[in-house]
Amino acid sequence: MLNKVNISSKRQILIVYIVLTVVTLAVFWQVNRYDFIGLDDQVYVTENIHIQSGITLEGFRWAFSTTYAEFWHPLTWLSLMFDYQLYGLNAGGYHLTNLILHIMSTLLLFWLFNRMTGSIWRSAFVAALFALHPLRVESVAWIAERKDVLSAFFWMLTLCLYVYYTEKPVIKRYLLVLFSFVCGLMSKPMVVTLPVVMILLDYWPLGRFQSQKGNLIIWQLREKISFFFLSAVISILTIYAQPRLPVKGWPYPLGSRIINALGSFMIYLEKTFWPHDLAVCYPFFGQLPLWQVLGAVLLILVISATVILMVKRFPYLFVGWLWYTITILPVIGIIPVGNNAMADRYIYLPSIGIAIMLAWGIPSLIKNADIHKKILFPAAIAFLTILSVITWQQCGYWKNGTTLFRHALSLTKNNYLAHDYFANALVNEGKIGEAIDHFNEAIHIKPDYVNPYNNRGTAYGNLGQYQLAMEDFNKAISMLPTYVDAYYNRGLTYTKFGHYQQAIEDYNKAIDLNPTYIKAYNNKGIAYANLGQYQLAMEDFNKAVSILPTYVDAYYNMGVIYFMQGNKERGCYAAQKACELGNCKLLKIVKGKGNCH
């Protein structure tokens, strides 16, 4: 259509870049007003002392040495540290970074397919479908999914550099590809399937198979062996990093996981074409009617056989389908990684395969160029517009935890995860009684799921019902003896009873399991102070600030003890330090008494 008014191809490409950027910004911009949510954002940012230390040498060391949060993804940690350096705990900044990475990935995806095929508008459709589909919302709007958008950026960059390498296969360009691939692996392990995608692109659209003589397998192995080796290493590390939870029922039996995988595989396809009932978490469906299981298997086999039989005539269908099926394998749930049955974020990269099939498959069915311009082009615009509206609406559910999890509960049944998350959001809003009802429902649905016991115990503690709280913490610890937070929370409850020595024992257990648990050090110090053991209390407060130099509570508590001991000089220093960090209460009190001028 744009060719009809004699717009050069360079200007068409520029128009695509501008439109993709502006429309994606418009659709997702609202997320920059949203807050953190109580679903791993505390793990990744709001309660992560390493992130809140900003960019430091110690931070680098930790990022590259830890498998905290069940993955090894140092670049994800570093990117969040950088955001904290810029924005502190202003959630809008983190959302903006996610959105920028998503837009950059979209533009790289357009460049990639336009460079390989020379087809501007089909490439634009692939990029637009990737950018604007409602299934993208979870990856972009969820701060804890920084790993998704960051790894996608390096995924796209790696493929762009790979195309650059295939145009002139020299070692410098090869090393650039390898470096970008390593960065992707250090952002999220899902990138392990990228070497297979490179081979698919070698077949189509790069056409490298036809240009190579001799043994294709040896050629591919020689060129890709480094990538496959790195993928194998990261895969082993990821499996090793998963928690060994001694909880009945997890991981689910292999047969149930296979059934769940087949169901998820088909639901992802369904939601790609009809994005309805999108929830932040879905219940595990290890049991399906036999006809649904057989139907899913049959449909997968039929599509696979069709694209294989038609591979020479329609290579893009073959490449698109394999892109989808292969890239989704790491998160399909057969190998247990996490405890999610399925998730919208898991289709972030695999969806590109379906976009390829649509962008090249549908036009190939219609040979008339006028129909392409008069029907397909407007139809594509209409389709993307509808998706954009749905995406904008879907973003609205992410404005806070209660809205997000209430929406999930309205769409799903027997969703114990959603009940637990929703209850936590209600606790944060002070709606404790309603929250306890949802914790009870989560436990009723899945009695061997440990988190609701600990979370309900915290809720009971907020109501002053400490005996009920203690029963829940004891239950959680009996189910999972390495449950750090349950020991910490039980320690808090012992403190409420005045059982300081027992509280100290629980804090010590929490610290043994997590040596950087600064809240445990701080509260252990308070317990020692209540026992009159001020030297031990001071050691714990000092330990807390040595781990996190900006930990205001520890400075405040140190100041209190120094003044109790008559050490005004050190007390004033601690009070001043606490005030600089945001708590001036102690400083005002002592100034009112004529101290700390």
N, C-alpha and C positions, 0 to 999 in steps of 0.2 A: 504493500500500500504506500509506504514511504518512497519506494522507488518510483512510483507514478508521478511524484512531484519533484523528481530529479534531486533527491537528497543523496549526497555521496555516502559511500559505505562508512567512511571515517566519521562523518557526522551522525550517521545512524548508530554507530557504536557508542559515540559520546552521548547521544540521547538515551540509549539503553542504560549506560552507567548512571546518568543523572536520575532517570525515572526510578530505577531500582533503589537508589539511595533515598530519594525523597519519599517514595511510597512506603518503603520499609520503616523509615523514621516515623512517618505519620501513623502507621498502624501500631507500632510498638512504643511510641514516645511516652505514653501514659505510665509505663512501668517505672520511669525515673522518679515518679512521685510516691512509689510504694516503699514499704518498710521491709525489714527482715521478717521472715516467718519462722515459726518454731518447728521446722523440718530440716534439720542438718545445717541451717544457717548458723546456729549456735556452735556447731562442731567446726565449721569452716571459718567463722569470723567472730561472732559476738562473744563467745566464751573461749576463744582460742588465744592463749597468751602469746604464742609464737607469732601469729599474724599481727597481734596488737603491739608487738615490739618493733614493727616496721622492717625496713630493709637493713639487716645487720649481718655481720659475718657469722654470728651464731645462728641467725635465721637461715642463712644459706646452708650451713652444716646440717641443721635440723631437717630442712626441706628435702635434702638429698639422701638423708639417712633413715627417714621414718616411713613406716607403712601405716601411720595413723589414719583413721577413717577407712581402713581396709584396702587402701590402694597405695601404690608408689607412683605419685605424680608430682614431682618437685616443681615443675614449672607452674602448675596450678597454684601451689602454695605461694610461690614467689610473686605471681601476678596479684594474688590477694594481699600479700604484704605491701606491694607497691600501691595498691588501691588504698590501703589503710594509711600509708604515708601521705597520700593526697587528700583523702576524704574523712579520715578517722572512722567514726561509726555512723556516718551519713550514708544510709543505704542507697540513696539515689545515685551516688557516684559509682557504686558497684554495678547497679542495674545498667547505667550508661555504658560502662566498659563491656558488659555482656552484649549490649545492643551493637556497639561499634564492632566488636569481633564478629558478630553475626552478619553485619553488612559487609565487612571486608571479605568474609568467606563467600558471600553471595557474588560479589564482584569478581573474585578470583575464579569462581565456578563458571561465570559467564565467559571470562577470558579464556579459560581452559577449553571449553567446547567450541567457542568461536575460532580459536587458534587451530584446533584439531580438524574441524569440519568446514570452516568458512561459512557456516550457516548462521547468520546473525540472529534471526528471529526465533529459530528453533532453540538456539543456545540461550537466548533471552527467556524463553518459556521455561526451560529447565531451571535457570537461576531464579526466576520469579516464583515458580512453584515451590522451590526450596525455601525462599525467603518468606513467603506470605502464607504458607499453609498453617492452619490452626494447630497442627501437631508440633509446630516449632515453638509454641508459647512456653511450654514447660522448660525447655532448654534455655530460652532467652530470659524469661521472667523470674527464674529461680536462681538466686545468687549462688547457692551451693552447687549448681550445675555449671559453674565456670569451666570445669573440666570439659564439658561438652562443647561449648563454643570455642574454647581455646584449642582443643584437639582438632576441631573441624577446620579452624583457620590453618593449622599446620598440615592437615590432610590436603586441603586445596592447594596450599603453597607447594607441598611436595609433588603433587601431580603436575602443577604448572612448571616447576623446575625439571620434572621428568620429561615433559614434552620438549622443553628447551634442550635437555641433554640428548634426546633422540634425534634432534635436528643436526647436532654435531657431537657425536659420542666421544668426548674427551674426559680425562680423569678429573679435571677441575669441576666440570659440570656434574659429573657423577657424585663427587664428594659433597657438592651443594645439596643434591637430592638426598643423600644419606644423612646429612646433618639435619635437614628439615624433618626427615622421617623420625630421627631420634628425638627431636623436639616434640613431635606429635605423640610418640610413645611416652614421653615424660609429662604429657598433659592428661592423657587418658589411655588405658590399655586397649580400648576398642580399636585403636589404630592398627592392631596386629594384622588385620585382614588387608591392609593397603597393598602389600606386594602382589596379592592375587588380582586386585583391581588393576594394577600396572600391566599385568599379563593380559587381562581382558582388553585394555585399551590398546595394547600392542596388536591385538587381533582386529579390533575396530574401535575407533576410526583411524588409528595410526597406520594400519596396514603393514606392520613390520614383519608379520609372518611371511607374507609374499616376497618380501625383499631379502629374506634370509635363506641361505642354502645350507644343506647339511642337516645335522640332527637338531631339531628345534628344542628338544628337551635339554640337551647339553648347553645350547646357547642360552636358554632361559635360566637354567641353574647357575651358569657361570655369572650371568649378569645380576641375578636376584638373590644369590645365596647369602650375601651379607644381610639383606633385608629379612629373609626368612629366619636366619639365625637370631637376629635381634628380637623378632616377633616371638620366637620360641622362648627366649630368656624372659621376656616380659610376661608371657602367658604363665610360665611356671611361678614367677614371683607373685603374680596376681592371685593365683590359686592358693599359694602359701600364705598370703596376707589375709585371707578370709578368716574370720573368727571361728574357732572350734566350739560352737555353742552346745553345751550339754543339756539341750532342751528337747524334750520328747516331741517328735513330729517334724523336726527340722535338722537337716534338709529333708524334703519330702522324698518318698521312694522314687526310684528311677522311673517306674511305669507312670506314676502320677506326673512327674516332671515332663515326660515325653508327651502325655496328653495335653498338659498345659501349654507346651511349646507349639504343638500343632494348632491348638485353638488360638493362641496369641498370634501365630504366623498369619492366619486367615483374618483375624480381627484387625490387625495392622493394615492389611490390604483393604478391608471394608472401610476403615476410618480414613484411609487415604482418599478414597473416592466419595465417601459420605461421612464427613467429620462430625459425628454426633456423639453425645454422652462422653465427652472427654473429661476424665477425672485425674486428680493428682496421684491416686493410688487405686489399684484394682485388686479384688480378692483373688486368691489362688483357686483355679477351677481344675483340680486334679481328677474330677469325675465329669464325664460328658456322655450323653447318649451315644450308643455305638454307631448310629447312623451319622452323627456329626463327625465323629472321629474318622470313619471310613470315607465320608464325603470330603473332609479336608485332605486326607491322603490322596484320594482320587484326583481332586482338583490340582493339587501340587504336581502329581505325576503327569497329568494331561498337559498342563501348561509347560512343564519342563520338557516333555517329549515333543511338543509342538515347536518350541523355540529351537530345539536341537535339530529337528527335521528340516526347519526352514532357515537354518543358520546361514547358508550361502546366499540366499535371496534377501533375508532380512537380518543381517548380523547385529543390528542395533537392538532387536528384541532379545536375542541371545545374551548380549552383553548387559543390557538393562536388567533382565531377569536374574542373571547370575550375580550382578552387583547387589541387588536386593537380597537374595537368599544367602549369599556368602557373608556380607557385612553384618547381617542380623544374627548370625550364629553365635558370636560371643555373648550375646545378651538374651538369647532365646530361653535360657533357664534350664537346659539339660545338664550343663555343668553349673552347680549352684554358686552364684556370685551375688551376694546380697540376699534379701528375702522378698524381692518383688516378683509378683506373678507376671506382670508386664508393665510397661510404662511408656507414655507418649515420647519421652526423650530417647528411648531406644531406637526409634525410627528416624532420628535426626539425619544420619548419613545414609542409611539404607534407602530412604525415600527417593534419593537421587536416581536410583536404578529405575523406579517406576516412571519418574519424570522423563527419562531418556526414552523409554518405550512409548510414552504418549507423544513426545515431541517429534519423533521420527516415524513412529508406527502409524499414527492416524493420517498424516499427510500422504504416506505411501499408498494408502487405500484410495485416495482421490487424486487422479492424474491431472484434472483440469486446473490450470493455474488461476483462472478467474474465481473458481470456487474457493481456492486457498485464500484469496484476497477478500472476497465478498462474504464468505461464510466462516471459514476456519479462524481467520484473524479476529473478527469481532466475537466469535464464540469463545476464543481463548481469553480475550479481554474480559468478557462477561464472567467466565468461570473464575478468573483470578480476582475479579472485583468481589464476587460473592464470597470467595475464600477470605479475602482481606477483611470484609465486614465481620465474618464469623471469628476471625483471629482477633480483631479489635475487641469484640465482645468477650472472647475467652480470656484475653488479658485482664479484663475487669475483675475476674474471679480471684486474681492473685494480689489484690490490694492489701489483704491481711489474712491471717490464719483462719479466723472464724468463717469468713466468706468462702475461702478456698475449700475447707474441709466440710462445711455444711453442704456445699455444692457436690462434693464427692459422695457424701452420704445420700443425697437426693437421687443420685444416678446409679448407685450400686447397692447390692444386698449382701448381708453377712460380711461386711467389710470391717474387720476388727482393727486394721491399721487406721482407717479413717476415723473410727470412734475414738481411738487412743489419741490421735493427733488433734482431733476436734476438741476433746476434753482438755488437752494441754493449753490450747488456745483460749478456751473458756476460763481456765485457771488464771491465765495472764490478764483476763478482763475482770477478775474478781467474782466470776459466776461459779462458785465452788460447788454448790449443790447440784447444779445441772451438769457440771463436769464429772462429778462422781457417778452420776447416772450413766454417762457414756463410758467411763472406765469399767463400770459393772457390765455393760453390754459387751465391751471388747473381751472381757474375761469370760463372759458367758459363751461367746462365739468360739473363742480359742483359749481354753483354760491353761494351756502349756506355753502361752506367750508371756514372757516375763515382764516386759516393760510396763504394762498397765498396773501391775502390783506396786512397783516402785512409784509410779506417777500418782496413783491413788493415795499411797501413803503420804506423799507430799501434800496432796489436797486435804487429807484429814488433818495433817499438821497445821495447815493454814486455818483450819476451823478450831484448833485447840484440842482435837480429839486424838491425843497422843498415843493412847493405848491401841486404838485402831490403826494408827500410823505405824506403830511398832510391829504389829502383826503383819502388815503388808511388807515392810522392809525385811522382816525375818523370812517371809515366804519367798520374796525375790532372791534373797541370798541363798536359801536352800535350793532353789531352782538353778541359780547361776552363781557359784561361789566366787567368781571373778568379777562380779558386778560392782564396779567402783562406786558409782553414784549411790547405790543402795547402802553401802557401808558409810559413806559420807552423810547421807540423810538420816541413817540410824544414829550416827554420832550427834547430829543436831538434836534429835529427839531425846537422846540420853541427857544432853545438856539441859533441855527443858525440864526434865525430871530432877536435875541437880546431880545426876550420876556422872560426874566429870571424868573419873578414871575410866569408866566404860566408854565414854565418848572418845577419850584420847586413844583407847585401843582401836576403836573403829576408824578414827582419822588416820592412825598409823597404818592400818590395813589398806585404806584407800591410797595412801602415799606409797606403800609398797607396790601396789598395782599401777600407780601413775605418779612417778616421782616429781612431776611438775604440777601437781594439783594444788595450786596456790590457795584456794579457798579452804582446803583441808589444813594447810599449815596455819592459816590465819585463825581458824576456829579452834585448832588445837592450842594455839597460843592463848586464846581467850579462856579455854578450859583450864590451862595451867595457871593463868592469872586468878581464876576463881578459886583455885586450890592454894593460892598464895605463893606459887613457885614462879616468881617473876623472871628469874634468869632463864629458865627453860622457855617461858612465854616469849621473852625477847629474842631468843634464838630462832623460834619459829617465825616471828614477824620479820626478822632479818632475812631468813631463808626465802620468805615470800617475795620480798622486794628485790632479792638477788635474782630471782627467776623473772620477775616482772617489775622493773624499776618504777613503773607508773601505777603501781597497785596502791590506791589511796587508802583503803581500809586498814592496811597494815601500818602505814605511817600514823594514821589517826590513833590506832591502838597503842603503838609505841609511845606516842605523846602522852596518852592517858597514864601509862605506867610510869614514865619518867617523872611526871608531876606528882604521882602518888609517892614516889621515892624521894621527892624533893630535889630532883635534878632539873632545875629550871632551864638551864642552857640547852641541854639536849631535848627537853620537852618542847621548848620554843621552836627549835629547829624542826622537829617532827611535825608540830602543829602547822608551822609555816609551809612545810613541804606538802602536807595534806591539803592546805588551802590552795596552793598553786595547782594542785591536781583536781580541785573542784569541791572540797569539803572544808569550809571555813568555820564550822561549828565550834571546834575545840579552840581555835585561835581567838574567836570572839569571846569565849568564856574566860580564857586566861587573861586576855587584854582587859576585860571588864574588872578583873581582880588586881589589875596593876602590873601584870607580868607581860613579857614579850612586847616591849615598846617598839 
